[in-house]
Amino acid sequence: MVKTNISFTGVNELISALNLKRSEVRDAAAEAMKVTVAEAQAKAKEIAPKRTGVMAGNINVMPVSKGLLRIKGTFIAKVNYSSYVEFGTRKMAAEPFMRPAVSWATSRFTNTTVNKMKEAAKFK
């Protein structure tokens, strides 16, 4: 499993500048996470080796969880040999597909979150 953390600095200043409530920021970030995880899933499916298509067809998105201080989005390759393909073995070279998708999605999440916050601010 690949785990990535994204941290924001200056969030309080952004909230003040956009005149948003914390709940609105959390909702915007959750919506951005939902969009980004779906995009990351599509990217992983695109990159995944497709000898049979089973592995790419079993990359699934889990529901986004929204906590008080944390938004969590997960997509997972459910086929039992996915980690062998992702990281390789002593007999097989790695063919990463999840880590590149996470890397690609990280910048997308930041941009999508900012856009969702701007949208929330416009409706005030």
Disulfide bonds with the S-S distance in Angstrom:
none
